[in-house]
Amino acid sequence: MLLAVGAARIVGNATEPRLRFVEQTKPEGAWAGRRLLTVDDVPAFELSFWCGTCQFLFERLQGATTTFSPAGTDASPAGTDGLDDGTDGLDDGTIAQFASLLPEGRYQPLLLQVEPRLINPAEAGDYFAEEQVATWGLESFWGLPVYPRTSYYRTYEAAVDADAHLYEFVVPMVPPSWNERPRVIAYAAELASGTTPTAVAVSILDVCAPADEQGPDCYTHWALTHFLLDGHHKMQAAAETGHPVRLLSLLAVDAGLAEAAQVAELPALRAASPQTRFRPDS
């Protein structure tokens, strides 16, 4: 559910952001270096390659070791911060607070309500082992599906058109197994009482399509990926209890593999009713 959408705006830290979307130094003879999300200049996630015809990717690396919860939010489930109580709209103060972690650029705020499902790699529901393999097949060298090296949440999918489908992912900066169990339990109680707390993420839209038909279901994959900044315990509690949680997304307009017109379509697509893609092999 899309609750609110704001106009894209220039925000962020122009001098010392903690997170960056960067290109790694390219190897000799290569036309581009790896595309990365870094934390404190250490690679935290490898992202889809620049070409747009390779498989969609987020792969956890050694730099994904910390969360970014301000005092009084995810660190204290019974706190009075607006994020714990659940935000009803786009708060400029909250946006500015989290934008200070990010590189200066154009971001579009989106407030979503999601019902997360925790997915483990290579298990039931894993996008990389199911939908992606149906389009690209197995990786040619390994003979295996892409392995993201992290559990993650699936929250939404819908048709873009007959030849394209939107998938949404929430990717924790640290594994759910690192979450403190008492905090997860406390948030589960809050959710059961009717409270809908808010998590916060920086997000990108990658649009990927194979250059030629490789699998039985060839189409364009739109991947909206939310890298979780605050709300790791909230998200796990929502997944375990089946309750919804809100997500404030700061969509990095220019950091994804999507054209401006595709990014402009995203709010309307995200407001549509969810729809599972029919697979010819299903």
C-alpha positions as CSV (number, residue, x, y, z in Angstrom):
1,M,0.0,0.0,0.0
2,L,1.3,3.5,-0.9
3,L,0.4,5.9,1.8
4,A,2.2,9.1,0.7
5,V,4.6,10.3,-2.0
6,G,6.6,13.4,-2.1
7,A,8.3,15.3,-4.8
8,A,11.9,14.4,-5.6
9,R,14.3,16.8,-3.9
10,I,18.0,17.5,-3.4
11,V,19.0,16.3,0.1
12,G,21.9,14.5,1.6
13,N,25.4,15.0,3.0
14,A,27.7,16.8,0.5
15,T,30.9,16.2,2.5
16,E,30.9,13.0,4.6
17,P,28.0,10.6,3.9
18,R,28.2,7.3,5.6
19,L,26.6,5.4,2.7
20,R,27.5,5.8,-1.0
21,F,26.5,4.2,-4.3
22,V,29.8,3.9,-6.2
23,E,31.7,2.2,-9.0
24,Q,34.6,0.2,-7.8
25,T,37.9,0.8,-9.6
26,K,37.6,-1.3,-12.8
27,P,40.0,-4.1,-13.4
28,E,42.5,-3.7,-16.3
29,G,40.7,-4.5,-19.6
30,A,37.2,-4.2,-18.1
31,W,34.8,-1.6,-19.3
32,A,33.4,-0.9,-15.8
33,G,34.0,-1.7,-12.2
34,R,31.6,-3.4,-9.8
35,R,28.6,-1.4,-8.7
36,L,28.6,-1.1,-4.9
37,L,26.8,0.3,-1.9
38,T,29.4,1.2,0.6
39,V,29.2,2.0,4.3
40,D,32.0,4.2,5.7
41,D,33.7,3.6,2.3
42,V,33.8,-0.2,2.9
43,P,31.9,-2.3,0.3
44,A,28.6,-3.5,2.0
45,F,26.6,-4.8,-1.0
46,E,27.4,-5.6,-4.6
47,L,24.6,-4.4,-6.9
48,S,23.4,-5.3,-10.4
49,F,26.0,-4.7,-13.0
50,W,25.8,-1.6,-15.1
51,C,24.8,-3.2,-18.4
52,G,21.1,-3.8,-17.5
53,T,21.1,-7.2,-19.2
54,C,22.8,-9.1,-16.4
55,Q,20.8,-10.6,-13.6
56,F,19.5,-8.3,-10.8
57,L,21.7,-8.5,-7.7
58,F,22.2,-7.4,-4.1
59,E,25.0,-9.5,-2.5
60,R,26.0,-8.8,1.1
61,L,29.7,-8.0,1.5
62,Q,32.0,-7.5,4.5
63,G,31.0,-3.9,5.1
64,A,27.3,-4.7,6.0
65,T,27.8,-4.8,9.8
66,T,25.9,-1.9,11.2
67,T,22.4,-0.3,11.4
68,F,21.6,3.4,11.5
69,S,18.9,3.7,14.2
70,P,18.8,7.1,15.9
71,A,18.3,7.2,19.6
72,G,14.7,6.5,20.6
73,T,13.7,4.5,17.5
74,D,14.5,0.9,16.8
75,A,16.9,0.8,19.8
76,S,14.0,1.3,22.2
77,P,10.8,-0.4,21.3
78,A,8.8,1.4,23.9
79,G,10.1,4.8,23.0
80,T,8.0,7.8,22.1
81,D,9.7,8.7,18.8
82,G,7.3,9.2,15.8
83,L,8.8,6.2,14.0
84,D,7.8,3.9,16.8
85,D,4.3,5.3,17.0
86,G,3.9,5.1,13.2
87,T,4.1,8.0,10.9
88,D,1.0,9.2,9.0
89,G,2.8,11.3,6.5
90,L,6.2,12.5,5.2
91,D,7.9,14.3,8.0
92,D,10.6,16.7,6.7
93,G,12.6,16.4,10.0
94,T,12.8,12.6,9.8
95,I,13.7,12.8,6.1
96,A,16.5,15.3,6.8
97,Q,17.8,13.2,9.7
98,F,18.2,10.1,7.6
99,A,19.3,12.0,4.5
100,S,22.3,13.2,6.4
101,L,23.6,9.6,6.2
102,L,23.4,9.6,2.4
103,P,25.3,11.3,-0.4
104,E,23.8,14.6,-1.7
105,G,21.5,13.8,-4.6
106,R,17.9,13.6,-5.7
107,Y,15.7,11.5,-3.5
108,Q,11.9,10.9,-3.7
109,P,10.3,10.1,-0.4
110,L,7.7,7.3,-0.4
111,L,5.7,6.1,2.6
112,L,4.6,2.5,2.2
113,Q,2.8,0.0,4.3
114,V,4.2,-3.5,3.8
115,E,3.6,-7.0,5.0
116,P,7.1,-8.6,4.9
117,R,7.9,-12.2,4.4
118,L,11.4,-13.3,5.5
119,I,13.1,-15.2,2.7
120,N,16.2,-17.4,3.1
121,P,18.4,-18.0,0.1
122,A,17.7,-21.2,-1.8
123,E,14.6,-21.8,0.2
124,A,10.9,-21.5,-0.8
125,G,10.1,-18.0,-2.2
126,D,13.7,-17.1,-3.0
127,Y,13.5,-14.7,-6.0
128,F,17.0,-15.6,-7.1
129,A,16.3,-19.3,-7.2
130,E,12.8,-19.0,-8.7
131,E,11.8,-16.0,-10.7
132,Q,15.3,-15.0,-11.7
133,V,16.3,-18.6,-12.8
134,A,13.1,-18.8,-14.9
135,T,14.3,-15.8,-16.9
136,W,18.1,-16.0,-16.9
137,G,18.7,-19.6,-16.1
138,L,21.5,-20.7,-13.7
139,E,24.8,-18.8,-13.6
140,S,26.9,-20.2,-16.4
141,F,30.1,-20.7,-14.4
142,W,28.7,-22.0,-11.1
143,G,25.7,-23.8,-12.4
144,L,23.7,-22.4,-9.5
145,P,21.3,-19.5,-8.8
146,V,22.6,-16.1,-7.7
147,Y,23.4,-16.2,-4.0
148,P,22.7,-12.9,-2.1
149,R,24.5,-14.0,1.1
150,T,21.8,-12.6,3.2
151,S,18.2,-13.3,4.3
152,Y,15.9,-10.6,3.0
153,Y,12.2,-9.7,3.0
154,R,9.8,-9.8,0.1
155,T,6.9,-7.3,0.4
156,Y,5.2,-6.7,-2.9
157,E,5.0,-7.5,-6.6
158,A,2.8,-6.3,-9.5
159,A,2.7,-6.3,-13.3
160,V,4.2,-3.3,-15.1
161,D,2.8,-4.5,-18.4
162,A,2.7,-7.8,-20.3
163,D,6.5,-7.7,-20.7
164,A,7.6,-6.4,-17.3
165,H,7.0,-7.1,-13.7
166,L,7.9,-5.2,-10.5
167,Y,9.4,-7.0,-7.5
168,E,10.1,-5.3,-4.1
169,F,12.7,-6.3,-1.6
170,V,13.6,-5.1,1.9
171,V,17.3,-5.9,2.6
172,P,18.6,-5.6,6.1
173,M,22.0,-4.1,6.7
174,V,22.7,-6.9,9.2
175,P,21.2,-10.4,9.2
176,P,17.9,-10.9,11.2
177,S,19.9,-13.5,13.3
178,W,21.8,-10.5,14.7
179,N,18.6,-8.9,16.0
180,E,18.2,-8.9,19.8
181,R,15.3,-11.3,20.6
182,P,13.8,-9.2,23.4
183,R,13.4,-6.2,21.1
184,V,11.7,-8.3,18.4
185,I,9.3,-9.7,21.0
186,A,8.6,-6.1,22.3
187,Y,7.8,-4.9,18.8
188,A,5.6,-8.0,18.2
189,A,3.6,-6.9,21.2
190,E,3.3,-3.4,19.9
191,L,2.1,-4.7,16.6
192,A,-0.5,-6.9,18.3
193,S,-1.8,-3.9,20.2
194,G,-2.6,-2.1,16.9
195,T,0.4,0.1,16.6
196,T,2.0,0.2,13.1
197,P,5.6,1.5,13.6
198,T,7.8,2.8,10.7
199,A,11.1,1.6,9.4
200,V,13.4,3.7,7.2
201,A,15.3,2.7,4.1
202,V,17.4,4.1,1.2
203,S,16.1,2.6,-2.0
204,I,17.0,2.1,-5.7
205,L,15.1,0.9,-8.8
206,D,17.0,-1.4,-11.1
207,V,15.4,-2.4,-14.4
208,C,17.1,-5.6,-15.9
209,A,16.3,-7.7,-18.9
210,P,18.3,-10.5,-20.6
211,A,19.8,-9.7,-24.0
212,D,18.4,-12.9,-25.4
213,E,16.0,-15.6,-24.3
214,Q,17.7,-17.9,-21.7
215,G,14.9,-19.2,-19.6
216,P,11.2,-20.2,-20.2
217,D,9.9,-16.9,-18.9
218,C,11.7,-14.0,-20.6
219,Y,10.6,-10.5,-19.5
220,T,11.9,-7.3,-17.9
221,H,12.4,-7.3,-14.1
222,W,11.9,-4.1,-12.2
223,A,13.5,-4.5,-8.8
224,L,12.7,-2.0,-6.1
225,T,15.3,-2.6,-3.3
226,H,15.0,-1.0,0.1
227,F,18.2,-1.1,2.1
228,L,17.1,-0.9,5.7
229,L,18.6,1.9,7.8
230,D,16.3,1.8,10.8
231,G,13.7,-0.8,11.8
232,H,15.5,-4.2,11.7
233,H,13.6,-5.4,14.8
234,K,10.3,-3.9,13.6
235,M,10.6,-5.7,10.2
236,Q,11.4,-9.1,11.8
237,A,8.5,-8.7,14.2
238,A,6.1,-7.9,11.4
239,A,7.3,-10.9,9.4
240,E,6.9,-13.2,12.3
241,T,3.5,-12.0,13.3
242,G,1.9,-11.3,9.9
243,H,1.2,-7.7,10.9
244,P,1.9,-4.7,8.5
245,V,4.7,-2.2,9.2
246,R,5.3,1.2,7.5
247,L,8.4,1.9,5.5
248,L,9.7,5.4,4.8
249,S,11.7,5.0,1.6
250,L,14.2,7.6,0.4
251,L,14.4,6.6,-3.3
252,A,17.7,7.5,-4.8
253,V,16.5,8.7,-8.1
254,D,19.8,8.7,-10.0
255,A,21.5,5.7,-8.3
256,G,19.5,2.9,-9.8
257,L,19.5,1.3,-13.3
258,A,16.3,2.9,-14.4
259,E,15.5,5.7,-16.8
260,A,13.8,8.9,-15.5
261,A,10.5,7.9,-17.1
262,Q,10.6,4.5,-15.3
263,V,11.3,6.1,-11.9
264,A,8.4,8.5,-12.6
265,E,6.1,5.5,-13.1
266,L,7.0,3.9,-9.8
267,P,4.6,5.6,-7.4
268,A,1.6,4.7,-9.6
269,L,2.9,1.1,-9.9
270,R,3.4,0.8,-6.2
271,A,-0.1,2.1,-5.5
272,A,-1.6,-0.7,-7.7
273,S,-3.0,-3.9,-6.3
274,P,-0.4,-6.6,-5.8
275,Q,-0.2,-9.2,-8.6
276,T,1.8,-12.4,-8.8
277,R,3.3,-13.1,-12.2
278,F,2.0,-16.1,-14.0
279,R,4.9,-18.4,-14.9
280,P,4.5,-20.6,-17.9
281,D,6.4,-23.4,-16.1
282,S,4.2,-23.1,-12.9
